[in-house]
């Protein structure tokens, strides 16, 4: 799953809305992964100054993207274990 363009309007920043949107997105991915899909990880492209925001939620920087305009972060597949073939039916 890729989270793209997660942002809060400047007048609403600092009120926890971005944190809520991110937590909600992660919970939806977990739910869908357990029930219907095989979601193994979440990625998000971020501005350099927002990396720590995502790291607070378990995202890890993919080092090879650090010098790009929007570094890529991901939540490891451990969060979303791969379903066994018998679980997919």
PDB file with one MODEL, atoms N, CA, C and O in Angstrom:
MODEL        1
ATOM      1  N   UNK A   1       0.850  -1.162   0.000  1.00  0.00           N
ATOM      2  CA  UNK A   1       0.000   0.000   0.000  1.00  0.00           C
ATOM      3  C   UNK A   1       0.898   1.229   0.000  1.00  0.00           C
ATOM      4  O   UNK A   1       1.914   1.269   0.694  1.00  0.00           O
ATOM      5  N   UNK A   2       0.521   2.210  -0.771  1.00  0.00           N
ATOM      6  CA  UNK A   2       1.287   3.456  -0.808  1.00  0.00           C
ATOM      7  C   UNK A   2       0.407   4.590  -0.315  1.00  0.00           C
ATOM      8  O   UNK A   2      -0.722   4.769  -0.772  1.00  0.00           O
ATOM      9  N   UNK A   3       0.942   5.346   0.618  1.00  0.00           N
ATOM     10  CA  UNK A   3       0.273   6.556   1.080  1.00  0.00           C
ATOM     11  C   UNK A   3       0.896   7.706   0.306  1.00  0.00           C
ATOM     12  O   UNK A   3       2.105   7.927   0.369  1.00  0.00           O
ATOM     13  N   UNK A   4       0.066   8.434  -0.422  1.00  0.00           N
ATOM     14  CA  UNK A   4       0.578   9.528  -1.242  1.00  0.00           C
ATOM     15  C   UNK A   4      -0.112  10.835  -0.861  1.00  0.00           C
ATOM     16  O   UNK A   4      -1.318  10.869  -0.618  1.00  0.00           O
ATOM     17  N   UNK A   5       0.657  11.885  -0.815  1.00  0.00           N
ATOM     18  CA  UNK A   5       0.126  13.234  -0.598  1.00  0.00           C
ATOM     19  C   UNK A   5      -0.665  13.376   0.700  1.00  0.00           C
ATOM     20  O   UNK A   5      -1.723  14.005   0.718  1.00  0.00           O
ATOM     21  N   UNK A   6      -0.163  12.802   1.767  1.00  0.00           N
ATOM     22  CA  UNK A   6      -0.795  12.993   3.072  1.00  0.00           C
ATOM     23  C   UNK A   6      -0.368  14.362   3.589  1.00  0.00           C
ATOM     24  O   UNK A   6       0.815  14.592   3.843  1.00  0.00           O
ATOM     25  N   UNK A   7      -1.314  15.255   3.741  1.00  0.00           N
ATOM     26  CA  UNK A   7      -0.985  16.616   4.172  1.00  0.00           C
ATOM     27  C   UNK A   7      -2.172  17.225   4.904  1.00  0.00           C
ATOM     28  O   UNK A   7      -3.321  16.829   4.710  1.00  0.00           O
ATOM     29  N   UNK A   8      -1.862  18.187   5.739  1.00  0.00           N
ATOM     30  CA  UNK A   8      -2.887  18.936   6.460  1.00  0.00           C
ATOM     31  C   UNK A   8      -2.743  20.404   6.072  1.00  0.00           C
ATOM     32  O   UNK A   8      -1.631  20.931   6.035  1.00  0.00           O
ATOM     33  N   UNK A   9      -3.843  21.055   5.789  1.00  0.00           N
ATOM     34  CA  UNK A   9      -3.818  22.477   5.462  1.00  0.00           C
ATOM     35  C   UNK A   9      -3.127  23.231   6.601  1.00  0.00           C
ATOM     36  O   UNK A   9      -3.298  22.896   7.773  1.00  0.00           O
ATOM     37  N   UNK A  10      -2.358  24.236   6.245  1.00  0.00           N
ATOM     38  CA  UNK A  10      -1.538  24.959   7.220  1.00  0.00           C
ATOM     39  C   UNK A  10      -2.361  25.494   8.403  1.00  0.00           C
ATOM     40  O   UNK A  10      -1.869  25.515   9.531  1.00  0.00           O
ATOM     41  N   UNK A  11      -3.590  25.919   8.161  1.00  0.00           N
ATOM     42  CA  UNK A  11      -4.381  26.476   9.272  1.00  0.00           C
ATOM     43  C   UNK A  11      -4.858  25.395  10.245  1.00  0.00           C
ATOM     44  O   UNK A  11      -5.290  25.714  11.352  1.00  0.00           O
ATOM     45  N   UNK A  12      -4.787  24.117   9.846  1.00  0.00           N
ATOM     46  CA  UNK A  12      -5.225  23.013  10.704  1.00  0.00           C
ATOM     47  C   UNK A  12      -4.066  22.218  11.289  1.00  0.00           C
ATOM     48  O   UNK A  12      -4.290  21.245  12.010  1.00  0.00           O
ATOM     49  N   UNK A  13      -2.829  22.616  10.990  1.00  0.00           N
ATOM     50  CA  UNK A  13      -1.667  21.885  11.503  1.00  0.00           C
ATOM     51  C   UNK A  13      -1.550  22.038  13.013  1.00  0.00           C
ATOM     52  O   UNK A  13      -1.986  23.029  13.599  1.00  0.00           O
ATOM     53  N   UNK A  14      -0.941  21.015  13.625  1.00  0.00           N
ATOM     54  CA  UNK A  14      -0.716  21.045  15.062  1.00  0.00           C
ATOM     55  C   UNK A  14      -1.916  20.612  15.888  1.00  0.00           C
ATOM     56  O   UNK A  14      -1.902  20.729  17.113  1.00  0.00           O
ATOM     57  N   UNK A  15      -2.956  20.111  15.227  1.00  0.00           N
ATOM     58  CA  UNK A  15      -4.167  19.694  15.926  1.00  0.00           C
ATOM     59  C   UNK A  15      -4.334  18.169  15.937  1.00  0.00           C
ATOM     60  O   UNK A  15      -5.361  17.660  16.385  1.00  0.00           O
ATOM     61  N   UNK A  16      -3.315  17.438  15.441  1.00  0.00           N
ATOM     62  CA  UNK A  16      -3.377  15.978  15.460  1.00  0.00           C
ATOM     63  C   UNK A  16      -4.090  15.349  14.279  1.00  0.00           C
ATOM     64  O   UNK A  16      -4.275  14.132  14.248  1.00  0.00           O
ATOM     65  N   UNK A  17      -4.493  16.155  13.307  1.00  0.00           N
ATOM     66  CA  UNK A  17      -5.237  15.627  12.166  1.00  0.00           C
ATOM     67  C   UNK A  17      -4.362  14.714  11.308  1.00  0.00           C
ATOM     68  O   UNK A  17      -4.811  13.649  10.885  1.00  0.00           O
ATOM     69  N   UNK A  18      -3.126  15.119  11.048  1.00  0.00           N
ATOM     70  CA  UNK A  18      -2.213  14.286  10.256  1.00  0.00           C
ATOM     71  C   UNK A  18      -1.926  12.960  10.944  1.00  0.00           C
ATOM     72  O   UNK A  18      -1.896  11.911  10.300  1.00  0.00           O
ATOM     73  N   UNK A  19      -1.716  13.012  12.246  1.00  0.00           N
ATOM     74  CA  UNK A  19      -1.486  11.775  13.012  1.00  0.00           C
ATOM     75  C   UNK A  19      -2.706  10.860  12.929  1.00  0.00           C
ATOM     76  O   UNK A  19      -2.570   9.648  12.761  1.00  0.00           O
ATOM     77  N   UNK A  20      -3.887  11.443  13.049  1.00  0.00           N
ATOM     78  CA  UNK A  20      -5.114  10.654  12.950  1.00  0.00           C
ATOM     79  C   UNK A  20      -5.226  10.003  11.570  1.00  0.00           C
ATOM     80  O   UNK A  20      -5.538   8.817  11.465  1.00  0.00           O
ATOM     81  N   UNK A  21      -4.970  10.783  10.505  1.00  0.00           N
ATOM     82  CA  UNK A  21      -5.073  10.235   9.147  1.00  0.00           C
ATOM     83  C   UNK A  21      -4.089   9.092   8.944  1.00  0.00           C
ATOM     84  O   UNK A  21      -4.430   8.080   8.332  1.00  0.00           O
ATOM     85  N   UNK A  22      -2.860   9.246   9.457  1.00  0.00           N
ATOM     86  CA  UNK A  22      -1.856   8.200   9.296  1.00  0.00           C
ATOM     87  C   UNK A  22      -2.245   6.951  10.080  1.00  0.00           C
ATOM     88  O   UNK A  22      -2.180   5.843   9.547  1.00  0.00           O
ATOM     89  N   UNK A  23      -2.650   7.116  11.343  1.00  0.00           N
ATOM     90  CA  UNK A  23      -3.058   5.964  12.151  1.00  0.00           C
ATOM     91  C   UNK A  23      -4.257   5.256  11.521  1.00  0.00           C
ATOM     92  O   UNK A  23      -4.322   4.027  11.518  1.00  0.00           O
ATOM     93  N   UNK A  24      -5.196   6.020  10.994  1.00  0.00           N
ATOM     94  CA  UNK A  24      -6.372   5.438  10.346  1.00  0.00           C
ATOM     95  C   UNK A  24      -5.965   4.655   9.102  1.00  0.00           C
ATOM     96  O   UNK A  24      -6.460   3.551   8.875  1.00  0.00           O
ATOM     97  N   UNK A  25      -5.071   5.217   8.298  1.00  0.00           N
ATOM     98  CA  UNK A  25      -4.593   4.526   7.092  1.00  0.00           C
ATOM     99  C   UNK A  25      -3.902   3.215   7.448  1.00  0.00           C
ATOM    100  O   UNK A  25      -4.119   2.200   6.787  1.00  0.00           O
ATOM    101  N   UNK A  26      -3.076   3.231   8.483  1.00  0.00           N
ATOM    102  CA  UNK A  26      -2.381   2.017   8.911  1.00  0.00           C
ATOM    103  C   UNK A  26      -3.388   0.987   9.413  1.00  0.00           C
ATOM    104  O   UNK A  26      -3.260  -0.200   9.112  1.00  0.00           O
ATOM    105  N   UNK A  27      -4.385   1.427  10.171  1.00  0.00           N
ATOM    106  CA  UNK A  27      -5.372   0.472  10.690  1.00  0.00           C
ATOM    107  C   UNK A  27      -6.199  -0.139   9.564  1.00  0.00           C
ATOM    108  O   UNK A  27      -6.533  -1.322   9.626  1.00  0.00           O
ATOM    109  N   UNK A  28      -6.535   0.636   8.544  1.00  0.00           N
ATOM    110  CA  UNK A  28      -7.258   0.096   7.385  1.00  0.00           C
ATOM    111  C   UNK A  28      -6.399  -0.942   6.675  1.00  0.00           C
ATOM    112  O   UNK A  28      -6.895  -2.007   6.306  1.00  0.00           O
ATOM    113  N   UNK A  29      -5.118  -0.646   6.479  1.00  0.00           N
ATOM    114  CA  UNK A  29      -4.215  -1.601   5.820  1.00  0.00           C
ATOM    115  C   UNK A  29      -4.116  -2.892   6.622  1.00  0.00           C
ATOM    116  O   UNK A  29      -4.141  -3.980   6.046  1.00  0.00           O
ATOM    117  N   UNK A  30      -4.004  -2.787   7.939  1.00  0.00           N
ATOM    118  CA  UNK A  30      -3.933  -3.986   8.785  1.00  0.00           C
ATOM    119  C   UNK A  30      -5.221  -4.795   8.693  1.00  0.00           C
ATOM    120  O   UNK A  30      -5.185  -6.019   8.565  1.00  0.00           O
ATOM    121  N   UNK A  31      -6.349  -4.112   8.756  1.00  0.00           N
ATOM    122  CA  UNK A  31      -7.638  -4.802   8.679  1.00  0.00           C
ATOM    123  C   UNK A  31      -7.782  -5.533   7.348  1.00  0.00           C
ATOM    124  O   UNK A  31      -8.126  -6.715   7.315  1.00  0.00           O
ATOM    125  N   UNK A  32      -7.517  -4.827   6.257  1.00  0.00           N
ATOM    126  CA  UNK A  32      -7.643  -5.444   4.938  1.00  0.00           C
ATOM    127  C   UNK A  32      -6.663  -6.594   4.769  1.00  0.00           C
ATOM    128  O   UNK A  32      -6.980  -7.597   4.131  1.00  0.00           O
ATOM    129  N   UNK A  33      -5.472  -6.448   5.342  1.00  0.00           N
ATOM    130  CA  UNK A  33      -4.471  -7.503   5.248  1.00  0.00           C
ATOM    131  C   UNK A  33      -4.923  -8.756   5.987  1.00  0.00           C
ATOM    132  O   UNK A  33      -4.737  -9.872   5.501  1.00  0.00           O
ATOM    133  N   UNK A  34      -5.508  -8.571   7.143  1.00  0.00           N
ATOM    134  CA  UNK A  34      -5.975  -9.731   7.915  1.00  0.00           C
ATOM    135  C   UNK A  34      -7.178 -10.385   7.263  1.00  0.00           C
ATOM    136  O   UNK A  34      -7.303 -11.610   7.290  1.00  0.00           O
ATOM    137  N   UNK A  35      -8.071  -9.591   6.674  1.00  0.00           N
ATOM    138  CA  UNK A  35      -9.328 -10.117   6.169  1.00  0.00           C
ATOM    139  C   UNK A  35      -9.313 -10.523   4.698  1.00  0.00           C
ATOM    140  O   UNK A  35      -9.859 -11.565   4.337  1.00  0.00           O
ATOM    141  N   UNK A  36      -8.688  -9.703   3.844  1.00  0.00           N
ATOM    142  CA  UNK A  36      -8.908  -9.876   2.416  1.00  0.00           C
ATOM    143  C   UNK A  36      -7.672  -9.912   1.534  1.00  0.00           C
ATOM    144  O   UNK A  36      -7.671 -10.607   0.518  1.00  0.00           O
ATOM    145  N   UNK A  37      -6.637  -9.199   1.882  1.00  0.00           N
ATOM    146  CA  UNK A  37      -5.513  -9.025   0.964  1.00  0.00           C
ATOM    147  C   UNK A  37      -4.225  -9.566   1.554  1.00  0.00           C
ATOM    148  O   UNK A  37      -4.211 -10.122   2.653  1.00  0.00           O
ATOM    149  N   UNK A  38      -3.164  -9.398   0.823  1.00  0.00           N
ATOM    150  CA  UNK A  38      -1.850  -9.801   1.299  1.00  0.00           C
ATOM    151  C   UNK A  38      -0.924  -8.615   1.450  1.00  0.00           C
ATOM    152  O   UNK A  38       0.232  -8.683   1.032  1.00  0.00           O
ATOM    153  N   UNK A  39      -1.396  -7.538   2.031  1.00  0.00           N
ATOM    154  CA  UNK A  39      -0.580  -6.336   2.210  1.00  0.00           C
ATOM    155  C   UNK A  39       0.630  -6.661   3.072  1.00  0.00           C
ATOM    156  O   UNK A  39       0.480  -7.065   4.226  1.00  0.00           O
ATOM    157  N   UNK A  40       1.827  -6.489   2.524  1.00  0.00           N
ATOM    158  CA  UNK A  40       3.057  -6.825   3.241  1.00  0.00           C
ATOM    159  C   UNK A  40       3.737  -5.601   3.822  1.00  0.00           C
ATOM    160  O   UNK A  40       4.450  -5.711   4.820  1.00  0.00           O
ATOM    161  N   UNK A  41       3.531  -4.433   3.219  1.00  0.00           N
ATOM    162  CA  UNK A  41       4.191  -3.228   3.713  1.00  0.00           C
ATOM    163  C   UNK A  41       3.464  -1.991   3.209  1.00  0.00           C
ATOM    164  O   UNK A  41       2.647  -2.053   2.289  1.00  0.00           O
ATOM    165  N   UNK A  42       3.784  -0.872   3.836  1.00  0.00           N
ATOM    166  CA  UNK A  42       3.252   0.430   3.429  1.00  0.00           C
ATOM    167  C   UNK A  42       4.442   1.308   3.078  1.00  0.00           C
ATOM    168  O   UNK A  42       5.440   1.318   3.799  1.00  0.00           O
ATOM    169  N   UNK A  43       4.345   2.038   1.987  1.00  0.00           N
ATOM    170  CA  UNK A  43       5.386   3.002   1.644  1.00  0.00           C
ATOM    171  C   UNK A  43       4.775   4.402   1.603  1.00  0.00           C
ATOM    172  O   UNK A  43       3.575   4.580   1.392  1.00  0.00           O
ATOM    173  N   UNK A  44       5.636   5.374   1.810  1.00  0.00           N
ATOM    174  CA  UNK A  44       5.223   6.767   1.730  1.00  0.00           C
ATOM    175  C   UNK A  44       6.432   7.591   1.288  1.00  0.00           C
ATOM    176  O   UNK A  44       7.541   7.388   1.781  1.00  0.00           O
ATOM    177  N   UNK A  45       6.214   8.513   0.363  1.00  0.00           N
ATOM    178  CA  UNK A  45       7.256   9.450  -0.054  1.00  0.00           C
ATOM    179  C   UNK A  45       7.073  10.718   0.773  1.00  0.00           C
ATOM    180  O   UNK A  45       5.965  11.244   0.874  1.00  0.00           O
ATOM    181  N   UNK A  46       8.161  11.209   1.364  1.00  0.00           N
ATOM    182  CA  UNK A  46       8.040  12.332   2.298  1.00  0.00           C
ATOM    183  C   UNK A  46       9.078  13.407   2.013  1.00  0.00           C
ATOM    184  O   UNK A  46      10.061  13.180   1.307  1.00  0.00           O
ATOM    185  N   UNK A  47       8.836  14.575   2.577  1.00  0.00           N
ATOM    186  CA  UNK A  47       9.861  15.602   2.598  1.00  0.00           C
ATOM    187  C   UNK A  47      10.864  15.242   3.688  1.00  0.00           C
ATOM    188  O   UNK A  47      10.503  14.648   4.704  1.00  0.00           O
ATOM    189  N   UNK A  48      12.111  15.603   3.471  1.00  0.00           N
ATOM    190  CA  UNK A  48      13.196  15.280   4.413  1.00  0.00           C
ATOM    191  C   UNK A  48      12.856  15.694   5.848  1.00  0.00           C
ATOM    192  O   UNK A  48      13.155  14.966   6.795  1.00  0.00           O
ATOM    193  N   UNK A  49      12.235  16.854   6.004  1.00  0.00           N
ATOM    194  CA  UNK A  49      11.954  17.359   7.358  1.00  0.00           C
ATOM    195  C   UNK A  49      10.782  16.657   8.046  1.00  0.00           C
ATOM    196  O   UNK A  49      10.483  16.972   9.198  1.00  0.00           O
ATOM    197  N   UNK A  50      10.118  15.724   7.386  1.00  0.00           N
ATOM    198  CA  UNK A  50       8.985  15.001   7.982  1.00  0.00           C
ATOM    199  C   UNK A  50       9.316  13.535   8.273  1.00  0.00           C
ATOM    200  O   UNK A  50       8.445  12.777   8.700  1.00  0.00           O
ATOM    201  N   UNK A  51      10.556  13.135   8.046  1.00  0.00           N
ATOM    202  CA  UNK A  51      10.940  11.738   8.261  1.00  0.00           C
ATOM    203  C   UNK A  51      10.640  11.294   9.685  1.00  0.00           C
ATOM    204  O   UNK A  51      10.092  10.211   9.888  1.00  0.00           O
ATOM    205  N   UNK A  52      10.985  12.103  10.665  1.00  0.00           N
ATOM    206  CA  UNK A  52      10.791  11.696  12.068  1.00  0.00           C
ATOM    207  C   UNK A  52       9.310  11.488  12.401  1.00  0.00           C
ATOM    208  O   UNK A  52       8.982  10.642  13.233  1.00  0.00           O
ATOM    209  N   UNK A  53       8.421  12.241  11.768  1.00  0.00           N
ATOM    210  CA  UNK A  53       6.980  12.058  11.977  1.00  0.00           C
ATOM    211  C   UNK A  53       6.582  10.622  11.652  1.00  0.00           C
ATOM    212  O   UNK A  53       5.867   9.979  12.420  1.00  0.00           O
ATOM    213  N   UNK A  54       7.050  10.128  10.510  1.00  0.00           N
ATOM    214  CA  UNK A  54       6.697   8.769  10.091  1.00  0.00           C
ATOM    215  C   UNK A  54       7.462   7.715  10.888  1.00  0.00           C
ATOM    216  O   UNK A  54       6.934   6.636  11.155  1.00  0.00           O
ATOM    217  N   UNK A  55       8.686   8.019  11.264  1.00  0.00           N
ATOM    218  CA  UNK A  55       9.457   7.073  12.079  1.00  0.00           C
ATOM    219  C   UNK A  55       8.771   6.822  13.422  1.00  0.00           C
ATOM    220  O   UNK A  55       8.894   5.734  13.985  1.00  0.00           O
ATOM    221  N   UNK A  56       8.063   7.804  13.930  1.00  0.00           N
ATOM    222  CA  UNK A  56       7.309   7.627  15.179  1.00  0.00           C
ATOM    223  C   UNK A  56       6.259   6.524  15.067  1.00  0.00           C
ATOM    224  O   UNK A  56       5.816   5.977  16.077  1.00  0.00           O
ATOM    225  N   UNK A  57       5.867   6.203  13.846  1.00  0.00           N
ATOM    226  CA  UNK A  57       4.855   5.172  13.604  1.00  0.00           C
ATOM    227  C   UNK A  57       5.455   3.890  13.039  1.00  0.00           C
ATOM    228  O   UNK A  57       4.740   3.052  12.489  1.00  0.00           O
ATOM    229  N   UNK A  58       6.763   3.741  13.177  1.00  0.00           N
ATOM    230  CA  UNK A  58       7.408   2.500  12.768  1.00  0.00           C
ATOM    231  C   UNK A  58       7.941   2.479  11.351  1.00  0.00           C
ATOM    232  O   UNK A  58       8.474   1.460  10.912  1.00  0.00           O
ATOM    233  N   UNK A  59       7.809   3.582  10.622  1.00  0.00           N
ATOM    234  CA  UNK A  59       8.350   3.626   9.269  1.00  0.00           C
ATOM    235  C   UNK A  59       9.866   3.679   9.342  1.00  0.00           C
ATOM    236  O   UNK A  59      10.435   4.253  10.271  1.00  0.00           O
ATOM    237  N   UNK A  60      10.512   3.079   8.359  1.00  0.00           N
ATOM    238  CA  UNK A  60      11.968   3.056   8.283  1.00  0.00           C
ATOM    239  C   UNK A  60      12.385   3.660   6.945  1.00  0.00           C
ATOM    240  O   UNK A  60      11.754   3.417   5.917  1.00  0.00           O
ATOM    241  N   UNK A  61      13.450   4.444   6.976  1.00  0.00           N
ATOM    242  CA  UNK A  61      13.962   5.074   5.765  1.00  0.00           C
ATOM    243  C   UNK A  61      14.659   4.047   4.900  1.00  0.00           C
ATOM    244  O   UNK A  61      15.472   3.262   5.389  1.00  0.00           O
ATOM    245  N   UNK A  62      14.346   4.050   3.626  1.00  0.00           N
ATOM    246  CA  UNK A  62      15.072   3.236   2.662  1.00  0.00           C
ATOM    247  C   UNK A  62      16.283   4.070   2.262  1.00  0.00           C
ATOM    248  O   UNK A  62      16.147   5.044   1.522  1.00  0.00           O
ATOM    249  N   UNK A  63      17.449   3.699   2.737  1.00  0.00           N
ATOM    250  CA  UNK A  63      18.651   4.533   2.634  1.00  0.00           C
ATOM    251  C   UNK A  63      18.952   5.000   1.215  1.00  0.00           C
ATOM    252  O   UNK A  63      19.420   6.123   1.028  1.00  0.00           O
ATOM    253  N   UNK A  64      18.698   4.172   0.224  1.00  0.00           N
ATOM    254  CA  UNK A  64      19.064   4.548  -1.142  1.00  0.00           C
ATOM    255  C   UNK A  64      18.254   5.729  -1.663  1.00  0.00           C
ATOM    256  O   UNK A  64      18.565   6.257  -2.730  1.00  0.00           O
ATOM    257  N   UNK A  65      17.231   6.152  -0.942  1.00  0.00           N
ATOM    258  CA  UNK A  65      16.416   7.270  -1.422  1.00  0.00           C
ATOM    259  C   UNK A  65      16.666   8.564  -0.656  1.00  0.00           C
ATOM    260  O   UNK A  65      15.995   9.563  -0.914  1.00  0.00           O
ATOM    261  N   UNK A  66      17.608   8.573   0.274  1.00  0.00           N
ATOM    262  CA  UNK A  66      17.802   9.750   1.133  1.00  0.00           C
ATOM    263  C   UNK A  66      18.082  11.022   0.331  1.00  0.00           C
ATOM    264  O   UNK A  66      17.596  12.084   0.720  1.00  0.00           O
ATOM    265  N   UNK A  67      18.818  10.971  -0.738  1.00  0.00           N
ATOM    266  CA  UNK A  67      19.187  12.177  -1.484  1.00  0.00           C
ATOM    267  C   UNK A  67      18.210  12.525  -2.596  1.00  0.00           C
ATOM    268  O   UNK A  67      18.518  13.360  -3.446  1.00  0.00           O
ATOM    269  N   UNK A  68      17.064  11.913  -2.605  1.00  0.00           N
ATOM    270  CA  UNK A  68      16.033  12.217  -3.603  1.00  0.00           C
ATOM    271  C   UNK A  68      15.155  13.353  -3.064  1.00  0.00           C
ATOM    272  O   UNK A  68      15.168  13.627  -1.864  1.00  0.00           O
ATOM    273  N   UNK A  69      14.387  14.018  -3.950  1.00  0.00           N
ATOM    274  CA  UNK A  69      13.518  15.103  -3.481  1.00  0.00           C
ATOM    275  C   UNK A  69      12.517  14.645  -2.416  1.00  0.00           C
ATOM    276  O   UNK A  69      12.204  15.397  -1.493  1.00  0.00           O
ATOM    277  N   UNK A  70      12.021  13.419  -2.545  1.00  0.00           N
ATOM    278  CA  UNK A  70      11.070  12.864  -1.579  1.00  0.00           C
ATOM    279  C   UNK A  70      11.562  11.490  -1.160  1.00  0.00           C
ATOM    280  O   UNK A  70      11.250  10.496  -1.816  1.00  0.00           O
ATOM    281  N   UNK A  71      12.340  11.418  -0.061  1.00  0.00           N
ATOM    282  CA  UNK A  71      12.812  10.106   0.390  1.00  0.00           C
ATOM    283  C   UNK A  71      11.639   9.164   0.631  1.00  0.00           C
ATOM    284  O   UNK A  71      10.544   9.597   0.987  1.00  0.00           O
ATOM    285  N   UNK A  72      11.881   7.881   0.434  1.00  0.00           N
ATOM    286  CA  UNK A  72      10.842   6.872   0.609  1.00  0.00           C
ATOM    287  C   UNK A  72      11.031   6.189   1.953  1.00  0.00           C
ATOM    288  O   UNK A  72      12.148   5.827   2.322  1.00  0.00           O
ATOM    289  N   UNK A  73       9.938   6.015   2.681  1.00  0.00           N
ATOM    290  CA  UNK A  73       9.947   5.278   3.932  1.00  0.00           C
ATOM    291  C   UNK A  73       8.985   4.108   3.795  1.00  0.00           C
ATOM    292  O   UNK A  73       8.111   4.111   2.929  1.00  0.00           O
ATOM    293  N   UNK A  74       9.150   3.115   4.646  1.00  0.00           N
ATOM    294  CA  UNK A  74       8.247   1.973   4.592  1.00  0.00           C
ATOM    295  C   UNK A  74       8.019   1.418   5.984  1.00  0.00           C
ATOM    296  O   UNK A  74       8.838   1.610   6.883  1.00  0.00           O
ATOM    297  N   UNK A  75       6.902   0.728   6.157  1.00  0.00           N
ATOM    298  CA  UNK A  75       6.671  -0.074   7.347  1.00  0.00           C
ATOM    299  C   UNK A  75       7.000  -1.496   6.955  1.00  0.00           C
ATOM    300  O   UNK A  75       6.487  -2.016   5.965  1.00  0.00           O
ATOM    301  N   UNK A  76       7.854  -2.117   7.735  1.00  0.00           N
ATOM    302  CA  UNK A  76       8.363  -3.445   7.438  1.00  0.00           C
ATOM    303  C   UNK A  76       7.252  -4.477   7.344  1.00  0.00           C
ATOM    304  O   UNK A  76       6.192  -4.336   7.955  1.00  0.00           O
ATOM    305  N   UNK A  77       7.520  -5.519   6.564  1.00  0.00           N
ATOM    306  CA  UNK A  77       6.546  -6.592   6.362  1.00  0.00           C
ATOM    307  C   UNK A  77       6.203  -7.336   7.646  1.00  0.00           C
ATOM    308  O   UNK A  77       5.194  -8.040   7.686  1.00  0.00           O
ATOM    309  N   UNK A  78       7.004  -7.205   8.687  1.00  0.00           N
ATOM    310  CA  UNK A  78       6.713  -7.877   9.957  1.00  0.00           C
ATOM    311  C   UNK A  78       5.361  -7.412  10.498  1.00  0.00           C
ATOM    312  O   UNK A  78       4.667  -8.178  11.167  1.00  0.00           O
ATOM    313  N   UNK A  79       4.988  -6.174  10.217  1.00  0.00           N
ATOM    314  CA  UNK A  79       3.706  -5.643  10.671  1.00  0.00           C
ATOM    315  C   UNK A  79       2.556  -6.373   9.986  1.00  0.00           C
ATOM    316  O   UNK A  79       1.497  -6.565  10.584  1.00  0.00           O
ATOM    317  N   UNK A  80       2.757  -6.773   8.753  1.00  0.00           N
ATOM    318  CA  UNK A  80       1.729  -7.447   7.978  1.00  0.00           C
ATOM    319  C   UNK A  80       2.253  -8.804   7.534  1.00  0.00           C
ATOM    320  O   UNK A  80       2.724  -8.928   6.403  1.00  0.00           O
ATOM    321  N   UNK A  81       2.187  -9.834   8.387  1.00  0.00           N
ATOM    322  CA  UNK A  81       2.756 -11.125   8.017  1.00  0.00           C
ATOM    323  C   UNK A  81       2.096 -11.713   6.780  1.00  0.00           C
ATOM    324  O   UNK A  81       0.896 -11.555   6.554  1.00  0.00           O
ATOM    325  N   UNK A  82       2.903 -12.386   5.998  1.00  0.00           N
ATOM    326  CA  UNK A  82       2.407 -13.020   4.782  1.00  0.00           C
ATOM    327  C   UNK A  82       1.453 -14.141   5.156  1.00  0.00           C
ATOM    328  O   UNK A  82       1.741 -14.945   6.042  1.00  0.00           O
ATOM    329  N   UNK A  83       0.321 -14.188   4.479  1.00  0.00           N
ATOM    330  CA  UNK A  83      -0.642 -15.251   4.738  1.00  0.00           C
ATOM    331  C   UNK A  83      -0.179 -16.534   4.066  1.00  0.00           C
ATOM    332  O   UNK A  83       0.394 -16.516   2.977  1.00  0.00           O
ATOM    333  N   UNK A  84      -0.436 -17.630   4.732  1.00  0.00           N
ATOM    334  CA  UNK A  84      -0.151 -18.933   4.144  1.00  0.00           C
ATOM    335  C   UNK A  84      -1.172 -19.186   3.042  1.00  0.00           C
ATOM    336  O   UNK A  84      -2.277 -18.645   3.079  1.00  0.00           O
ATOM    337  N   UNK A  85      -0.801 -20.012   2.058  1.00  0.00           N
ATOM    338  CA  UNK A  85      -1.714 -20.308   0.959  1.00  0.00           C
ATOM    339  C   UNK A  85      -3.062 -20.809   1.465  1.00  0.00           C
ATOM    340  O   UNK A  85      -4.097 -20.482   0.885  1.00  0.00           O
ATOM    341  N   UNK A  86      -3.063 -21.595   2.532  1.00  0.00           N
ATOM    342  CA  UNK A  86      -4.320 -22.127   3.067  1.00  0.00           C
ATOM    343  C   UNK A  86      -5.206 -21.021   3.634  1.00  0.00           C
ATOM    344  O   UNK A  86      -6.426 -21.176   3.690  1.00  0.00           O
ATOM    345  N   UNK A  87      -4.607 -19.910   4.054  1.00  0.00           N
ATOM    346  CA  UNK A  87      -5.377 -18.797   4.598  1.00  0.00           C
ATOM    347  C   UNK A  87      -5.986 -17.934   3.499  1.00  0.00           C
ATOM    348  O   UNK A  87      -6.896 -17.148   3.764  1.00  0.00           O
ATOM    349  N   UNK A  88      -5.501 -18.071   2.284  1.00  0.00           N
ATOM    350  CA  UNK A  88      -5.959 -17.217   1.193  1.00  0.00           C
ATOM    351  C   UNK A  88      -7.254 -17.713   0.569  1.00  0.00           C
ATOM    352  O   UNK A  88      -7.887 -16.978  -0.188  1.00  0.00           O
ATOM    353  N   UNK A  89      -7.652 -18.912   0.860  1.00  0.00           N
ATOM    354  CA  UNK A  89      -8.855 -19.475   0.236  1.00  0.00           C
ATOM    355  C   UNK A  89     -10.109 -19.091   0.962  1.00  0.00           C
ATOM    356  O   UNK A  89     -11.202 -19.488   0.558  1.00  0.00           O
TER     357      UNK A  89
ENDMDL
END
